[in-house]
Amino acid sequence: MKGIVLTTALFVAAGLFVGCDSDADRADEHSSGTEYAKALPAGANQMCPVMPEEKVDPSLYVEYKGKKIYVCCEKCAKRVEEDPAVWYAKAYGD
């Protein structure tokens, strides 16, 4: 019986440590509110064209037709580089 209780306690403790990483770190990943808006130039896409539910990282972009297509992560940047015309249209509606 002690073994079952100890095992359960270990799993609960491990779950707490694993779960701590999500929301707190994510809030730091992207600036929010005014800071975030100031980091992007006027007219820039605010949401990632590849993953539209994610805000862009102002330091990550791919240049196409003299304009920057901002993305949320390196993986999305690679996808945009493969076919920038498609992602440009999604980002800017052109």
Biopython code that builds the backbone (N, CA, C, O; Angstrom):
import numpy as np
from Bio.PDB.StructureBuilder import StructureBuilder

atoms = [
    (1, "MET", "N", (0.818, -1.200, 0.000)),
    (1, "MET", "CA", (0.000, 0.000, 0.000)),
    (1, "MET", "C", (0.862, 1.264, 0.000)),
    (1, "MET", "O", (0.554, 2.235, -0.691)),
    (2, "LYS", "N", (1.949, 1.241, 0.785)),
    (2, "LYS", "CA", (2.839, 2.398, 0.819)),
    (2, "LYS", "C", (3.423, 2.672, -0.569)),
    (2, "LYS", "O", (3.606, 3.825, -0.959)),
    (3, "GLY", "N", (3.710, 1.605, -1.304)),
    (3, "GLY", "CA", (4.280, 1.742, -2.642)),
    (3, "GLY", "C", (3.341, 2.463, -3.591)),
    (3, "GLY", "O", (3.777, 3.289, -4.393)),
    (4, "ILE", "N", (2.056, 2.158, -3.506)),
    (4, "ILE", "CA", (1.066, 2.798, -4.372)),
    (4, "ILE", "C", (0.950, 4.283, -4.034)),
    (4, "ILE", "O", (0.899, 5.125, -4.931)),
    (5, "VAL", "N", (0.910, 4.600, -2.753)),
    (5, "VAL", "CA", (0.803, 5.992, -2.323)),
    (5, "VAL", "C", (2.045, 6.777, -2.753)),
    (5, "VAL", "O", (1.932, 7.902, -3.241)),
    (6, "LEU", "N", (3.219, 6.189, -2.572)),
    (6, "LEU", "CA", (4.466, 6.851, -2.951)),
    (6, "LEU", "C", (4.533, 7.068, -4.463)),
    (6, "LEU", "O", (4.924, 8.140, -4.925)),
    (7, "THR", "N", (4.153, 6.056, -5.220)),
    (7, "THR", "CA", (4.163, 6.167, -6.678)),
    (7, "THR", "C", (3.203, 7.261, -7.143)),
    (7, "THR", "O", (3.548, 8.062, -8.012)),
    (8, "THR", "N", (2.013, 7.296, -6.574)),
    (8, "THR", "CA", (1.031, 8.318, -6.923)),
    (8, "THR", "C", (1.560, 9.713, -6.598)),
    (8, "THR", "O", (1.413, 10.637, -7.399)),
    (9, "ALA", "N", (2.167, 9.865, -5.438)),
    (9, "ALA", "CA", (2.724, 11.160, -5.034)),
    (9, "ALA", "C", (3.819, 11.611, -5.998)),
    (9, "ALA", "O", (3.908, 12.793, -6.331)),
    (10, "LEU", "N", (4.648, 10.676, -6.444)),
    (10, "LEU", "CA", (5.714, 11.014, -7.384)),
    (10, "LEU", "C", (5.149, 11.476, -8.724)),
    (10, "LEU", "O", (5.648, 12.435, -9.314)),
    (11, "PHE", "N", (4.111, 10.795, -9.203)),
    (11, "PHE", "CA", (3.500, 11.198, -10.468)),
    (11, "PHE", "C", (2.848, 12.579, -10.363)),
    (11, "PHE", "O", (2.941, 13.378, -11.294)),
    (12, "VAL", "N", (2.203, 12.857, -9.258)),
    (12, "VAL", "CA", (1.581, 14.170, -9.057)),
    (12, "VAL", "C", (2.653, 15.259, -9.026)),
    (12, "VAL", "O", (2.501, 16.303, -9.660)),
    (13, "ALA", "N", (3.728, 15.015, -8.293)),
    (13, "ALA", "CA", (4.822, 15.991, -8.210)),
    (13, "ALA", "C", (5.459, 16.211, -9.581)),
    (13, "ALA", "O", (5.752, 17.346, -9.957)),
    (14, "ALA", "N", (5.672, 15.133, -10.324)),
    (14, "ALA", "CA", (6.264, 15.250, -11.661)),
    (14, "ALA", "C", (5.342, 16.052, -12.581)),
    (14, "ALA", "O", (5.816, 16.863, -13.377)),
    (15, "GLY", "N", (4.050, 15.833, -12.477)),
    (15, "GLY", "CA", (3.085, 16.569, -13.289)),
    (15, "GLY", "C", (3.108, 18.060, -13.004)),
    (15, "GLY", "O", (2.950, 18.870, -13.918)),
    (16, "LEU", "N", (3.302, 18.426, -11.755)),
    (16, "LEU", "CA", (3.386, 19.842, -11.403)),
    (16, "LEU", "C", (4.603, 20.500, -12.029)),
    (16, "LEU", "O", (4.519, 21.625, -12.521)),
    (17, "PHE", "N", (5.732, 19.808, -12.014)),
    (17, "PHE", "CA", (6.947, 20.373, -12.596)),
    (17, "PHE", "C", (6.848, 20.480, -14.112)),
    (17, "PHE", "O", (7.303, 21.465, -14.692)),
    (18, "VAL", "N", (6.270, 19.498, -14.746)),
    (18, "VAL", "CA", (6.135, 19.518, -16.204)),
    (18, "VAL", "C", (5.166, 20.614, -16.623)),
    (18, "VAL", "O", (5.421, 21.311, -17.604)),
    (19, "GLY", "N", (4.078, 20.781, -15.916)),
    (19, "GLY", "CA", (3.065, 21.767, -16.252)),
    (19, "GLY", "C", (3.475, 23.201, -15.997)),
    (19, "GLY", "O", (2.868, 24.111, -16.561)),
    (20, "CYS", "N", (4.467, 23.436, -15.181)),
    (20, "CYS", "CA", (4.888, 24.796, -14.835)),
    (20, "CYS", "C", (5.475, 25.547, -16.013)),
    (20, "CYS", "O", (5.538, 26.776, -15.974)),
    (21, "ASP", "N", (5.895, 24.880, -17.029)),
    (21, "ASP", "CA", (6.600, 25.489, -18.147)),
    (21, "ASP", "C", (5.683, 26.240, -19.105)),
    (21, "ASP", "O", (6.144, 27.164, -19.776)),
    (22, "SER", "N", (4.429, 25.889, -19.194)),
    (22, "SER", "CA", (3.584, 26.359, -20.283)),
    (22, "SER", "C", (3.232, 27.843, -20.267)),
    (22, "SER", "O", (3.857, 28.612, -20.996)),
    (23, "ASP", "N", (2.283, 28.268, -19.488)),
    (23, "ASP", "CA", (1.750, 29.622, -19.584)),
    (23, "ASP", "C", (2.731, 30.709, -19.162)),
    (23, "ASP", "O", (2.796, 31.752, -19.814)),
    (24, "ALA", "N", (3.481, 30.503, -18.112)),
    (24, "ALA", "CA", (4.400, 31.535, -17.625)),
    (24, "ALA", "C", (5.477, 31.843, -18.658)),
    (24, "ALA", "O", (5.765, 33.010, -18.925)),
    (25, "ASP", "N", (6.068, 30.814, -19.237)),
    (25, "ASP", "CA", (7.109, 31.032, -20.232)),
    (25, "ASP", "C", (6.534, 31.610, -21.512)),
    (25, "ASP", "O", (7.173, 32.431, -22.170)),
    (26, "ARG", "N", (5.352, 31.192, -21.860)),
    (26, "ARG", "CA", (4.728, 31.672, -23.082)),
    (26, "ARG", "C", (4.435, 33.164, -23.007)),
    (26, "ARG", "O", (4.527, 33.870, -24.011)),
    (27, "ALA", "N", (4.088, 33.637, -21.833)),
    (27, "ALA", "CA", (3.820, 35.063, -21.664)),
    (27, "ALA", "C", (5.083, 35.879, -21.891)),
    (27, "ALA", "O", (5.013, 36.995, -22.406)),
    (28, "ASP", "N", (6.236, 35.338, -21.516)),
    (28, "ASP", "CA", (7.499, 36.039, -21.712)),
    (28, "ASP", "C", (7.968, 35.963, -23.156)),
    (28, "ASP", "O", (8.712, 36.835, -23.604)),
    (29, "GLU", "N", (7.550, 34.939, -23.898)),
    (29, "GLU", "CA", (8.001, 34.745, -25.272)),
    (29, "GLU", "C", (7.660, 35.936, -26.147)),
    (29, "GLU", "O", (8.496, 36.408, -26.918)),
    (30, "HIS", "N", (6.453, 36.413, -26.031)),
    (30, "HIS", "CA", (6.001, 37.537, -26.851)),
    (30, "HIS", "C", (5.598, 38.669, -25.922)),
    (30, "HIS", "O", (4.901, 38.448, -24.932)),
    (31, "SER", "N", (6.030, 39.864, -26.235)),
    (31, "SER", "CA", (5.614, 41.022, -25.456)),
    (31, "SER", "C", (4.122, 41.204, -25.649)),
    (31, "SER", "O", (3.562, 40.790, -26.664)),
    (32, "SER", "N", (3.489, 41.816, -24.683)),
    (32, "SER", "CA", (2.056, 42.016, -24.826)),
    (32, "SER", "C", (1.729, 43.495, -24.879)),
    (32, "SER", "O", (2.555, 44.336, -24.521)),
    (33, "GLY", "N", (0.550, 43.804, -25.316)),
    (33, "GLY", "CA", (0.032, 45.156, -25.301)),
    (33, "GLY", "C", (0.859, 46.160, -26.073)),
    (33, "GLY", "O", (1.255, 45.918, -27.213)),
    (34, "THR", "N", (1.114, 47.290, -25.438)),
    (34, "THR", "CA", (1.786, 48.404, -26.089)),
    (34, "THR", "C", (3.197, 48.067, -26.523)),
    (34, "THR", "O", (3.607, 48.435, -27.624)),
    (35, "GLU", "N", (3.956, 47.370, -25.676)),
    (35, "GLU", "CA", (5.331, 46.996, -26.034)),
    (35, "GLU", "C", (5.349, 46.215, -27.338)),
    (35, "GLU", "O", (6.173, 46.468, -28.217)),
    (36, "TYR", "N", (4.443, 45.275, -27.452)),
    (36, "TYR", "CA", (4.378, 44.418, -28.632)),
    (36, "TYR", "C", (4.069, 45.249, -29.875)),
    (36, "TYR", "O", (4.714, 45.084, -30.910)),
    (37, "ALA", "N", (3.100, 46.128, -29.775)),
    (37, "ALA", "CA", (2.710, 46.954, -30.919)),
    (37, "ALA", "C", (3.847, 47.877, -31.347)),
    (37, "ALA", "O", (4.026, 48.116, -32.542)),
    (38, "LYS", "N", (4.613, 48.397, -30.399)),
    (38, "LYS", "CA", (5.730, 49.279, -30.730)),
    (38, "LYS", "C", (6.848, 48.526, -31.437)),
    (38, "LYS", "O", (7.580, 49.113, -32.234)),
    (39, "ALA", "N", (6.985, 47.247, -31.160)),
    (39, "ALA", "CA", (8.075, 46.466, -31.736)),
    (39, "ALA", "C", (7.873, 46.213, -33.228)),
    (39, "ALA", "O", (8.845, 46.013, -33.956)),
    (40, "LEU", "N", (6.637, 46.221, -33.685)),
    (40, "LEU", "CA", (6.339, 45.985, -35.101)),
    (40, "LEU", "C", (6.117, 47.309, -35.823)),
    (40, "LEU", "O", (5.498, 48.219, -35.271)),
    (41, "PRO", "N", (6.615, 47.423, -37.050)),
    (41, "PRO", "CA", (6.356, 48.654, -37.803)),
    (41, "PRO", "C", (4.880, 48.749, -38.201)),
    (41, "PRO", "O", (4.175, 47.742, -38.271)),
    (42, "ALA", "N", (4.437, 49.957, -38.455)),
    (42, "ALA", "CA", (3.049, 50.166, -38.870)),
    (42, "ALA", "C", (2.769, 49.372, -40.141)),
    (42, "ALA", "O", (3.588, 49.351, -41.060)),
    (43, "GLY", "N", (1.625, 48.729, -40.187)),
    (43, "GLY", "CA", (1.229, 47.963, -41.363)),
    (43, "GLY", "C", (1.753, 46.539, -41.404)),
    (43, "GLY", "O", (1.427, 45.789, -42.325)),
    (44, "ALA", "N", (2.558, 46.152, -40.425)),
    (44, "ALA", "CA", (3.096, 44.787, -40.398)),
    (44, "ALA", "C", (2.007, 43.805, -39.984)),
    (44, "ALA", "O", (1.078, 44.154, -39.255)),
    (45, "ASN", "N", (2.140, 42.567, -40.465)),
    (45, "ASN", "CA", (1.179, 41.548, -40.045)),
    (45, "ASN", "C", (1.389, 41.237, -38.560)),
    (45, "ASN", "O", (2.519, 41.043, -38.112)),
    (46, "GLN", "N", (0.304, 41.194, -37.817)),
    (46, "GLN", "CA", (0.348, 40.974, -36.368)),
    (46, "GLN", "C", (0.317, 39.489, -35.999)),
    (46, "GLN", "O", (0.862, 39.081, -34.973)),
    (47, "MET", "N", (-0.323, 38.695, -36.845)),
    (47, "MET", "CA", (-0.470, 37.267, -36.579)),
    (47, "MET", "C", (0.323, 36.479, -37.614)),
    (47, "MET", "O", (0.471, 36.905, -38.760)),
    (48, "CYS", "N", (0.828, 35.332, -37.196)),
    (48, "CYS", "CA", (1.635, 34.492, -38.078)),
    (48, "CYS", "C", (0.765, 33.958, -39.222)),
    (48, "CYS", "O", (-0.316, 33.428, -38.964)),
    (49, "PRO", "N", (1.206, 34.083, -40.473)),
    (49, "PRO", "CA", (0.404, 33.566, -41.580)),
    (49, "PRO", "C", (0.349, 32.038, -41.608)),
    (49, "PRO", "O", (-0.610, 31.467, -42.127)),
    (50, "VAL", "N", (1.353, 31.377, -41.063)),
    (50, "VAL", "CA", (1.393, 29.914, -41.055)),
    (50, "VAL", "C", (0.540, 29.368, -39.916)),
    (50, "VAL", "O", (-0.199, 28.400, -40.095)),
    (51, "MET", "N", (0.643, 29.986, -38.754)),
    (51, "MET", "CA", (-0.137, 29.591, -37.575)),
    (51, "MET", "C", (-0.921, 30.819, -37.113)),
    (51, "MET", "O", (-0.485, 31.513, -36.195)),
    (52, "PRO", "N", (-2.068, 31.098, -37.732)),
    (52, "PRO", "CA", (-2.797, 32.348, -37.516)),
    (52, "PRO", "C", (-3.249, 32.617, -36.082)),
    (52, "PRO", "O", (-3.620, 33.746, -35.761)),
    (53, "GLU", "N", (-3.225, 31.621, -35.231)),
    (53, "GLU", "CA", (-3.619, 31.841, -33.840)),
    (53, "GLU", "C", (-2.458, 32.361, -32.989)),
    (53, "GLU", "O", (-2.643, 32.683, -31.815)),
    (54, "GLU", "N", (-1.261, 32.444, -33.581)),
    (54, "GLU", "CA", (-0.063, 32.886, -32.855)),
    (54, "GLU", "C", (0.342, 34.299, -33.268)),
    (54, "GLU", "O", (0.333, 34.640, -34.451)),
    (55, "LYS", "N", (0.699, 35.119, -32.268)),
    (55, "LYS", "CA", (1.256, 36.441, -32.562)),
    (55, "LYS", "C", (2.652, 36.265, -33.133)),
    (55, "LYS", "O", (3.341, 35.294, -32.823)),
    (56, "VAL", "N", (3.062, 37.204, -33.963)),
    (56, "VAL", "CA", (4.392, 37.130, -34.561)),
    (56, "VAL", "C", (5.463, 37.565, -33.568)),
    (56, "VAL", "O", (5.189, 38.274, -32.600)),
    (57, "ASP", "N", (6.677, 37.125, -33.829)),
    (57, "ASP", "CA", (7.854, 37.563, -33.083)),
    (57, "ASP", "C", (8.478, 38.675, -33.926)),
    (57, "ASP", "O", (8.907, 38.413, -35.050)),
    (58, "PRO", "N", (8.542, 39.899, -33.419)),
    (58, "PRO", "CA", (9.062, 41.017, -34.219)),
    (58, "PRO", "C", (10.484, 40.815, -34.751)),
    (58, "PRO", "O", (10.900, 41.517, -35.673)),
    (59, "SER", "N", (11.219, 39.881, -34.189)),
    (59, "SER", "CA", (12.590, 39.651, -34.662)),
    (59, "SER", "C", (12.673, 38.570, -35.740)),
    (59, "SER", "O", (13.746, 38.340, -36.298)),
    (60, "LEU", "N", (11.548, 37.901, -36.043)),
    (60, "LEU", "CA", (11.544, 36.831, -37.048)),
    (60, "LEU", "C", (10.695, 37.230, -38.255)),
    (60, "LEU", "O", (9.491, 37.457, -38.137)),
    (61, "TYR", "N", (11.335, 37.308, -39.399)),
    (61, "TYR", "CA", (10.606, 37.661, -40.614)),
    (61, "TYR", "C", (11.349, 37.155, -41.842)),
    (61, "TYR", "O", (12.534, 36.825, -41.790)),
    (62, "VAL", "N", (10.610, 37.104, -42.953)),
    (62, "VAL", "CA", (11.172, 36.754, -44.256)),
    (62, "VAL", "C", (10.841, 37.924, -45.173)),
    (62, "VAL", "O", (9.697, 38.378, -45.202)),
    (63, "GLU", "N", (11.813, 38.415, -45.915)),
    (63, "GLU", "CA", (11.567, 39.531, -46.831)),
    (63, "GLU", "C", (11.087, 39.008, -48.176)),
    (63, "GLU", "O", (11.629, 38.046, -48.720)),
    (64, "TYR", "N", (10.050, 39.671, -48.703)),
    (64, "TYR", "CA", (9.483, 39.308, -50.001)),
    (64, "TYR", "C", (8.908, 40.570, -50.623)),
    (64, "TYR", "O", (8.124, 41.275, -49.988)),
    (65, "LYS", "N", (9.285, 40.852, -51.840)),
    (65, "LYS", "CA", (8.816, 42.049, -52.553)),
    (65, "LYS", "C", (9.066, 43.322, -51.742)),
    (65, "LYS", "O", (8.245, 44.240, -51.752)),
    (66, "GLY", "N", (10.183, 43.372, -51.051)),
    (66, "GLY", "CA", (10.530, 44.549, -50.266)),
    (66, "GLY", "C", (9.741, 44.718, -48.985)),
    (66, "GLY", "O", (9.872, 45.739, -48.310)),
    (67, "LYS", "N", (8.923, 43.738, -48.637)),
    (67, "LYS", "CA", (8.121, 43.802, -47.426)),
    (67, "LYS", "C", (8.470, 42.621, -46.530)),
    (67, "LYS", "O", (8.865, 41.562, -47.018)),
    (68, "LYS", "N", (8.325, 42.802, -45.230)),
    (68, "LYS", "CA", (8.651, 41.743, -44.281)),
    (68, "LYS", "C", (7.401, 40.951, -43.912)),
    (68, "LYS", "O", (6.366, 41.518, -43.562)),
    (69, "ILE", "N", (7.522, 39.631, -44.000)),
    (69, "ILE", "CA", (6.456, 38.733, -43.557)),
    (69, "ILE", "C", (6.898, 38.227, -42.193)),
    (69, "ILE", "O", (7.812, 37.409, -42.092)),
    (70, "TYR", "N", (6.247, 38.715, -41.147)),
    (70, "TYR", "CA", (6.610, 38.319, -39.788)),
    (70, "TYR", "C", (5.977, 36.979, -39.448)),
    (70, "TYR", "O", (4.858, 36.684, -39.868)),
    (71, "VAL", "N", (6.703, 36.170, -38.684)),
    (71, "VAL", "CA", (6.247, 34.840, -38.282)),
    (71, "VAL", "C", (6.464, 34.660, -36.782)),
    (71, "VAL", "O", (7.098, 35.492, -36.131)),
    (72, "CYS", "N", (5.931, 33.566, -36.243)),
    (72, "CYS", "CA", (6.024, 33.342, -34.801)),
    (72, "CYS", "C", (7.245, 32.533, -34.378)),
    (72, "CYS", "O", (7.659, 32.616, -33.221)),
    (73, "CYS", "N", (7.835, 31.748, -35.290)),
    (73, "CYS", "CA", (8.947, 30.880, -34.905)),
    (73, "CYS", "C", (9.820, 30.538, -36.119)),
    (73, "CYS", "O", (9.460, 30.825, -37.260)),
    (74, "GLU", "N", (10.957, 29.926, -35.849)),
    (74, "GLU", "CA", (11.894, 29.543, -36.917)),
    (74, "GLU", "C", (11.271, 28.539, -37.887)),
    (74, "GLU", "O", (11.506, 28.605, -39.094)),
    (75, "LYS", "N", (10.485, 27.622, -37.360)),
    (75, "LYS", "CA", (9.851, 26.602, -38.203)),
    (75, "LYS", "C", (8.925, 27.261, -39.234)),
    (75, "LYS", "O", (8.908, 26.876, -40.403)),
    (76, "CYS", "N", (8.168, 28.247, -38.787)),
    (76, "CYS", "CA", (7.283, 28.963, -39.705)),
    (76, "CYS", "C", (8.096, 29.786, -40.703)),
    (76, "CYS", "O", (7.710, 29.901, -41.866)),
    (77, "ALA", "N", (9.205, 30.354, -40.266)),
    (77, "ALA", "CA", (10.067, 31.124, -41.171)),
    (77, "ALA", "C", (10.562, 30.240, -42.311)),
    (77, "ALA", "O", (10.617, 30.679, -43.459)),
    (78, "LYS", "N", (10.917, 29.010, -42.003)),
    (78, "LYS", "CA", (11.385, 28.079, -43.041)),
    (78, "LYS", "C", (10.278, 27.774, -44.038)),
    (78, "LYS", "O", (10.532, 27.683, -45.239)),
    (79, "ARG", "N", (9.051, 27.615, -43.550)),
    (79, "ARG", "CA", (7.930, 27.346, -44.457)),
    (79, "ARG", "C", (7.666, 28.547, -45.361)),
    (79, "ARG", "O", (7.378, 28.381, -46.547)),
    (80, "VAL", "N", (7.761, 29.743, -44.812)),
    (80, "VAL", "CA", (7.542, 30.953, -45.607)),
    (80, "VAL", "C", (8.629, 31.090, -46.668)),
    (80, "VAL", "O", (8.343, 31.479, -47.801)),
    (81, "GLU", "N", (9.862, 30.778, -46.314)),
    (81, "GLU", "CA", (10.967, 30.855, -47.277)),
    (81, "GLU", "C", (10.767, 29.912, -48.462)),
    (81, "GLU", "O", (11.209, 30.212, -49.571)),
    (82, "GLU", "N", (10.105, 28.776, -48.239)),
    (82, "GLU", "CA", (9.869, 27.801, -49.308)),
    (82, "GLU", "C", (8.916, 28.340, -50.376)),
    (82, "GLU", "O", (9.101, 28.056, -51.559)),
    (83, "ASP", "N", (7.910, 29.104, -49.984)),
    (83, "ASP", "CA", (6.931, 29.646, -50.934)),
    (83, "ASP", "C", (6.410, 30.991, -50.418)),
    (83, "ASP", "O", (5.274, 31.079, -49.953)),
    (84, "PRO", "N", (7.227, 32.023, -50.500)),
    (84, "PRO", "CA", (6.849, 33.306, -49.900)),
    (84, "PRO", "C", (5.603, 33.949, -50.506)),
    (84, "PRO", "O", (4.892, 34.670, -49.806)),
    (85, "ALA", "N", (5.322, 33.710, -51.782)),
    (85, "ALA", "CA", (4.152, 34.333, -52.415)),
    (85, "ALA", "C", (2.856, 33.906, -51.730)),
    (85, "ALA", "O", (1.972, 34.731, -51.498)),
    (86, "VAL", "N", (2.745, 32.634, -51.412)),
    (86, "VAL", "CA", (1.538, 32.115, -50.748)),
    (86, "VAL", "C", (1.371, 32.755, -49.378)),
    (86, "VAL", "O", (0.281, 33.200, -49.020)),
    (87, "TRP", "N", (2.455, 32.796, -48.617)),
    (87, "TRP", "CA", (2.381, 33.300, -47.242)),
    (87, "TRP", "C", (2.257, 34.815, -47.201)),
    (87, "TRP", "O", (1.673, 35.366, -46.268)),
    (88, "TYR", "N", (2.800, 35.488, -48.200)),
    (88, "TYR", "CA", (2.634, 36.938, -48.304)),
    (88, "TYR", "C", (1.145, 37.265, -48.468)),
    (88, "TYR", "O", (0.614, 38.161, -47.810)),
    (89, "ALA", "N", (0.491, 36.524, -49.353)),
    (89, "ALA", "CA", (-0.942, 36.736, -49.581)),
    (89, "ALA", "C", (-1.747, 36.495, -48.307)),
    (89, "ALA", "O", (-2.694, 37.227, -48.022)),
    (90, "LYS", "N", (-1.374, 35.477, -47.546)),
    (90, "LYS", "CA", (-2.094, 35.194, -46.299)),
    (90, "LYS", "C", (-1.826, 36.261, -45.248)),
    (90, "LYS", "O", (-2.718, 36.618, -44.479)),
    (91, "ALA", "N", (-0.598, 36.772, -45.215)),
    (91, "ALA", "CA", (-0.235, 37.774, -44.214)),
    (91, "ALA", "C", (-0.854, 39.137, -44.503)),
    (91, "ALA", "O", (-1.298, 39.831, -43.589)),
    (92, "TYR", "N", (-0.880, 39.516, -45.776)),
    (92, "TYR", "CA", (-1.312, 40.864, -46.141)),
    (92, "TYR", "C", (-2.587, 40.915, -46.967)),
    (92, "TYR", "O", (-3.067, 41.999, -47.298)),
    (93, "GLY", "N", (-3.141, 39.758, -47.303)),
    (93, "GLY", "CA", (-4.389, 39.728, -48.048)),
    (93, "GLY", "C", (-4.274, 40.202, -49.485)),
    (93, "GLY", "O", (-5.268, 40.608, -50.089)),
    (94, "ASP", "N", (-3.079, 40.154, -50.033)),
    (94, "ASP", "CA", (-2.866, 40.581, -51.431)),
    (94, "ASP", "C", (-2.945, 39.403, -52.373)),
    (94, "ASP", "O", (-2.791, 39.569, -53.583)),
]
sb = StructureBuilder()
sb.init_structure("model")
sb.init_model(0)
sb.init_chain("A")
sb.init_seg("    ")
for serial, (resi, resn, name, xyz) in enumerate(atoms, 1):
    if name == "N":
        sb.init_residue(resn, " ", resi, " ")
    sb.init_atom(name, np.array(xyz, "f"), 0.0, 1.0, " ", f" {name:<3s}", serial, name[0])
structure = sb.get_structure()
